[in-house]
C-alpha cells in the first residue's frame, strides 16, 4: 500500500527543509572560509533536537516523525546519500604518486595509518566502555572503530579545501590526495571487518567471523583486480546498449551492482559503493572518467550528499547527549597523535618544518569519512549516542582546523611544499548567478 497524499506531502516537506538548510548553510560556511560539510551538518543541527526540536518539540515531531513510515523513508534517502558519498570518495582514489614522491608518500601512508591506529587501540584501555559501547556490545569492533577514528583522513574535504585555494594542481595536493586515498581505503577495510565481527559475534560462531573476513577481502580482490578489466571489455562493446542509452544510467548500474553484491556477501553496502568508485576509476580512460565525474557530481553534491550530512545533524542532540569534557580530551589526543606522527615522519624524510606542518594539518582533517565512520558504527550498534556525537564533532572540528591552517599559509604567499614555488594558484570557477543565465525568448 502506498503513501496517502498527506503522508507524501509531509515527507516531501521534511526533505525540502533539510535540503534547503543543508545547501544554504553549506554555502554560507564556504563564504566564511569554513568547509562546506560543517554548514551542511549544521543545517541538520538547527532543524534537529539540538535547536528546533528543543524549542518546538511538537512541530519537530510533526515534521520529521509524523507517520510510521516517515523514519524509514528518510532513512532510505540517508543511506542513498551515504552510498553516493562513498562512490565519489572511490572516484578520488589515486593509486600512483608523482615521480620522486613515492618514498615520501609511502612513508606518510605507513606512519599515518599504522601508528595512529595502534594509538587508538591502546587508548581504548583508558576509556570506560560502559558509557560508549552500543547495543551490539562488541568490544573488539568498538576498539577497531576508535582506532580508525584516530587514523582516518578526509579525501572529499581536503580535496575541496585545496580546490577552493586554487592549489589542486600542485605537488602538495597530488601527494595528499594520493596518500589519503590509499590510507582511507585500508581503514574502510577495517570498518567492514568491524561490521562483520559485530554481526558474527551476535551469531557466536568463529566460522561466521572467518566467512565475513573472507568475503571482505574477496570482494576487494575482485573489484581491484578483475572488475576493471571486465569493465574495459564491455565499456565499448557494441552489445552494451545501456551505455549508449544512458551513460549516467550505466555508471549508476555499476554502483548499485557492487553495493548489492556487498550486501549479499554480508559486507556493508557502503564498502561496496567505495569499491565501485575505485573500480570505475581504474577502468575508464581519462577522457571518459572526466565524463563520469561530471555526470555524477551534480546529483550527488546538490541533493543526496547534503541530505545525508543534514540527517547526520538531525540525529545529534548536543544539548543532552554531548560529553564536552570527553570530547575535548578525545580531540586533543586524536590531533596530537596524527599530527605528531605525520610531522615527525616528514622531518625524518628531511622535509622542511613548514611542509611537514602542512602535511600534518592536511592528514588531520577527518571530514566526510569521519562522519561516515560514526554513522555506520552507530547504525550497527557499535557505539552509543554520546560517542556518536563525539566522533561527528571530531570530524567537523579537525576539518575546520586543517582548512584554516592551509588557507593561512597560502595567503602568506608561501608554497605548501618545495616545488610549488613557481606554480600559480588557479582561481576556482565563479559561482553561477541568475544574472549569468541567459533569458529564454
C-alpha positions in Angstrom: 0.0 0.0 0.0 1.4 3.4 -1.0 1.5 6.7 1.0 -1.5 8.8 1.4 -1.5 12.3 -0.1 -0.9 13.9 3.3 1.9 11.5 4.1 3.6 12.1 0.8 3.2 15.9 1.3 4.7 15.7 4.8 7.6 13.6 3.6 8.4 16.0 0.8 8.2 18.9 3.2 10.7 17.3 5.5 13.1 16.7 2.6 12.6 20.2 1.4 13.5 21.8 4.8 16.6 19.6 5.1 17.8 20.2 1.5 17.4 24.0 1.8 19.0 24.2 5.2 22.0 22.0 4.1 22.7 23.8 0.9 22.1 27.3 2.3 24.2 26.8 5.4 26.8 24.9 3.4 27.1 27.9 1.0 27.3 30.4 3.9 30.0 28.2 5.5 32.1 28.4 2.4 31.6 32.1 2.1 33.2 32.4 5.6 36.1 30.0 4.5 34.7 27.1 6.5 34.4 23.6 4.9 31.0 23.1 3.4 30.4 19.9 5.2 30.3 21.8 8.5 27.5 24.0 7.2 25.5 21.0 5.8 25.7 19.2 9.2 24.8 22.5 10.9 21.6 22.6 8.8 20.5 19.3 10.4 21.6 20.6 13.9 19.4 23.6 13.5 16.4 21.6 12.4 17.1 18.7 14.9 16.7 18.2 18.6 19.6 20.4 19.3 17.7 23.6 18.3 14.3 23.3 16.6 13.3 20.1 18.3 14.4 21.6 21.7 12.3 24.7 21.4 9.4 23.4 19.3 9.2 19.6 20.1 5.7 19.1 18.8 6.3 20.8 15.5 9.6 18.8 15.1 7.7 15.6 15.8 5.0 16.5 13.3 7.6 17.4 10.6 10.1 14.5 10.9 8.2 11.8 12.7 4.7 12.4 11.6 3.7 8.9 10.4 5.1 5.4 11.0 6.9 5.0 7.6 8.5 8.5 7.6 11.5 7.4 9.5 12.1 4.6 7.0 11.7 6.9 4.0 14.2 9.4 5.4 16.5 6.5 6.3 16.4 5.4 2.7 17.4 8.8 1.4 20.1 8.9 4.2 21.5 5.6 3.0 21.5 6.7 -0.6 23.4 9.8 0.4 26.0 7.6 2.1 26.3 5.4 -0.9 26.8 8.4 -3.3 29.4 9.9 -0.9 31.4 6.6 -0.7 31.2 6.2 -4.5 32.5 9.7 -5.0 35.3 9.0 -2.5 36.2 5.9 -4.5 36.4 8.1 -7.6 39.1 10.2 -5.9 41.3 7.2 -5.4 44.8 7.9 -6.8 47.0 4.8 -6.8 50.1 6.5 -8.2 52.4 9.1 -6.7 54.3 11.8 -8.7 57.8 10.8 -9.7 60.1 11.5 -6.8 57.3 11.5 -4.2 56.9 7.7 -3.9 59.1 7.3 -0.9 57.6 10.3 0.8 54.1 9.1 0.1 54.7 5.5 1.3 56.4 6.7 4.5 53.5 9.1 5.3 51.0 6.4 4.4 52.6 3.9 6.7 53.1 6.4 9.6 49.7 8.0 9.4 47.9 4.6 9.2 49.7 2.2 11.5 50.8 4.3 14.4 47.6 6.3 14.9 45.6 3.1 14.5 47.7 1.4 17.2 47.5 4.5 19.4 43.7 4.5 19.2 43.6 0.8 20.0 45.7 1.4 23.1 43.7 4.5 24.1 40.5 2.3 24.4 42.2 0.8 27.5 41.9 4.1 29.3 38.2 4.6 28.3 35.1 3.5 30.1 33.3 1.2 27.6 30.1 1.1 29.6 29.2 4.6 28.5 30.5 4.3 24.9 29.5 0.9 23.7 26.4 0.5 21.6 23.7 -2.2 21.8 25.8 -4.7 19.9 28.2 -4.8 23.0 31.1 -5.8 20.7 34.3 -4.6 22.5 36.5 -5.8 19.6 34.5 -3.9 17.0 34.4 -0.9 19.3 38.2 -0.9 19.5 38.5 -1.0 15.7 36.1 2.0 15.4 38.2 4.0 17.9 41.4 3.1 16.2 40.0 4.1 12.8 38.7 7.4 14.2 42.2 8.4 15.2 43.8 7.5 11.9 41.1 8.4 9.3 41.7 11.3 6.8 39.1 13.0 4.6 39.6 12.9 0.8 36.5 14.9 -0.1 37.0 17.7 2.4 40.8 18.1 1.9 40.2 18.0 -1.9 37.6 20.7 -1.7 39.8 22.8 0.5 42.7 22.6 -1.9 40.4 23.2 -4.9 39.0 26.4 -3.2 42.5 27.6 -2.5 43.4 27.1 -6.2 46.2 24.7 -5.5 44.7 21.4 -6.6 47.3 21.1 -9.4 50.3 21.4 -7.1 52.7 18.8 -6.0 51.4 19.1 -2.4 47.8 18.5 -3.4 48.6 15.5 -5.6 50.7 13.9 -2.8 48.0 14.5 -0.1 45.2 13.1 -2.3 47.2 10.0 -3.3 48.1 9.2 0.3 44.7 9.9 1.7 43.0 7.7 -1.0 45.1 4.6 -0.2 45.1 5.4 3.5 41.3 5.6 3.8 40.7 2.5 1.6 42.8 0.5 4.1 40.8 1.9 7.0 37.5 1.1 5.3 38.6 -2.5 5.2 38.9 -2.3 9.0 35.4 -0.8 9.3 34.0 -3.5 7.1 35.7 -6.1 9.3 34.3 -4.4 12.4 30.8 -4.6 10.9 31.3 -8.2 10.1 32.6 -9.0 13.5 29.7 -7.4 15.2 27.3 -9.5 13.2 29.3 -12.6 13.6 29.6 -12.2 17.4 25.8 -11.9 17.6 25.7 -15.4 16.0 28.5 -16.7 18.2 30.5 -18.6 15.6 34.1 -18.5 14.6 33.1 -19.8 11.2 30.9 -16.7 10.7 33.8 -14.4 11.6 36.1 -16.1 9.1 33.4 -16.1 6.4 32.8 -12.4 6.9 36.6 -11.6 6.7 37.0 -13.8 3.6 34.1 -12.1 1.9 35.6 -8.7 2.6 39.0 -9.5 1.2 37.5 -11.5 -1.7 35.3 -8.5 -2.7 38.4 -6.2 -2.6 40.4 -8.6 -4.8 37.5 -8.9 -7.4 36.9 -5.1 -7.5 40.6 -4.1 -7.8 42.0 -6.9 -10.0 39.1 -8.4 -12.0 36.3 -5.9 -12.4 38.3 -3.1 -14.0 39.4 -5.4 -16.8 35.9 -6.7 -17.3 34.6 -3.1 -17.5 37.2 -2.2 -20.1 36.0 -5.1 -22.2 32.3 -4.2 -22.1 32.5 -0.3 -22.0 32.9 0.0 -25.7 31.3 -3.3 -26.7 28.6 -2.7 -29.4 26.2 -5.0 -27.4 26.4 -2.7 -24.4 23.1 -1.0 -25.1 22.9 0.5 -21.6 25.9 2.8 -22.0 24.5 4.1 -25.3 21.0 4.6 -23.8 22.2 6.4 -20.7 25.9 6.9 -19.7 24.8 8.0 -16.2 22.4 5.1 -16.0 25.4 2.8 -16.9 27.5 4.2 -14.1 24.7 4.0 -11.6 24.1 0.4 -12.6 27.8 -0.4 -11.7 27.4 1.4 -8.4 24.2 -0.5 -7.4 25.6 -3.8 -8.6 28.6 -3.5 -6.3 26.5 -2.3 -3.4 24.1 -5.2 -4.0 27.0 -7.7 -4.2 28.5 -6.4 -0.9 25.2 -6.6 0.9 24.6 -10.2 -0.4 28.1 -11.2 0.9 27.4 -9.7 4.3 29.7 -6.8 3.8 28.3 -3.3 4.4 26.9 -1.7 1.3 28.9 1.5 1.8 32.1 -0.5 1.3 30.7 -1.9 -2.0 29.9 1.7 -3.1 33.5 2.7 -2.3 34.9 -0.2 -4.3 32.6 0.6 -7.2 34.1 4.1 -7.4 37.6 2.7 -7.3 36.8 0.1 -10.0 35.4 2.8 -12.2 38.5 5.0 -11.6 40.8 2.1 -12.7 38.6 1.0 -15.6 37.9 4.2 -17.5 40.4 6.2 -19.6 40.9 9.8 -18.5 38.5 11.5 -21.0 35.7 9.1 -20.1 36.5 9.3 -16.4 36.0 13.1 -16.5 32.6 12.5 -18.0 31.8 10.0 -15.2 32.7 12.6 -12.6 30.8 15.4 -14.3 27.7 13.1 -14.7 27.6 12.1 -11.0 28.8 15.3 -9.3 25.7 17.5 -9.6 23.1 14.9 -8.4 25.5 13.8 -5.6 26.7 17.1 -4.2 23.5 19.1 -4.7 20.9 16.5 -3.4 22.0 13.2 -1.9 25.1 14.1 0.0 23.8 17.4 1.5 20.7 15.5 2.7 23.0 12.8 4.2 25.0 15.3 6.2 21.9 17.2 7.2 20.4 14.0 8.5 23.5 13.3 10.5 23.0 16.7 12.2 19.3 15.8 12.6 20.3 12.8 14.7 22.5 14.8 17.1 21.3 16.2 20.4 24.2 18.3 21.6 22.1 19.8 24.3 21.5 16.5 26.1 23.8 13.8 24.6 27.2 15.5 24.2 30.0 14.9 26.8 32.0 18.1 26.2 34.9 17.3 28.6 35.5 13.9 27.0 35.2 15.4 23.5 37.9 17.9 24.2 40.2 15.2 25.6 39.5 13.0 22.5 40.1 15.9 20.1 43.4 16.7 21.8 44.5 13.0 21.7 43.5 12.4 18.0 45.0 15.7 16.8 48.2 15.2 18.7 48.8 11.6 17.6 48.0 12.0 13.9 49.7 15.4 13.7 52.8 14.5 15.5 53.3 11.2 13.6 53.0 12.9 10.2 55.1 15.8 11.2 58.0 13.6 12.6 57.8 11.3 9.6 58.2 14.3 7.2 61.1 15.6 9.3 62.8 12.2 9.2 62.5 12.5 5.4 64.3 15.8 5.6 61.3 17.9 4.6 61.3 21.4 6.0 59.3 22.4 9.0 56.5 24.3 7.1 56.0 21.5 4.6 55.9 19.0 7.5 53.3 21.1 9.3 51.2 21.5 6.2 51.1 17.7 5.6 50.3 17.1 9.2 47.4 19.6 9.1 46.0 18.1 5.9 46.2 14.5 7.1 44.4 15.5 10.3 41.2 16.5 8.5 38.6 13.8 9.1 35.6 15.4 7.4 33.2 13.1 5.5 35.0 9.8 6.2 35.0 10.6 9.9 31.3 11.2 9.7 30.7 8.1 7.7 32.6 6.1 10.3 30.4 7.5 13.1 27.1 7.0 11.3 27.9 3.4 10.2 29.2 2.4 13.6 26.1 4.0 15.3 23.7 2.3 12.9 25.3 -1.1 13.6 25.0 -0.5 17.3 28.8 -0.5 17.8 28.8 2.9 19.7 26.5 4.8 21.9 24.7 8.1 21.0 27.0 10.3 23.1 30.1 8.8 21.4 28.4 9.1 18.0 28.2 12.9 18.7 31.8 13.0 19.8 33.0 11.3 16.5 30.9 13.6 14.3 32.2 16.8 16.1 35.7 15.4 15.9 35.3 15.1 12.1 34.0 18.7 11.8 36.4 20.4 14.1 39.5 18.8 12.6 38.3 19.7 9.1 37.9 23.3 10.2 41.4 23.3 11.7 43.0 21.9 8.6 41.3 24.3 6.3 42.2 27.3 8.5 45.9 26.4 8.6 46.3 25.7 4.9 44.3 28.9 4.0 46.6 30.9 6.3 49.8 29.5 4.6 48.5 30.2 1.1 47.5 33.7 2.0 51.1 34.4 3.2 52.3 33.6 -0.3 54.5 30.7 0.8 54.4 27.4 -1.1 52.8 24.4 0.6 55.7 22.2 -0.5 59.0 22.6 -2.3 58.5 22.5 -6.0 55.3 24.6 -5.8 57.1 28.0 -5.7 56.5 28.8 -9.4 53.1 27.2 -9.5 50.4 30.0 -9.6 47.2 29.5 -7.7 44.2 28.8 -10.1 41.1 30.7 -9.1 38.1 28.4 -8.8 35.3 28.8 -11.3 33.0 31.6 -10.3 29.5 30.6 -9.0 26.6 30.8 -11.3 24.1 33.6 -10.6 20.7 34.3 -12.0 22.2 37.3 -13.9 24.5 34.9 -15.7 21.7 32.7 -17.0 20.6 33.9 -20.4 16.9 34.6 -20.7 14.7 32.3 -22.8 12.9 34.1 -25.6 
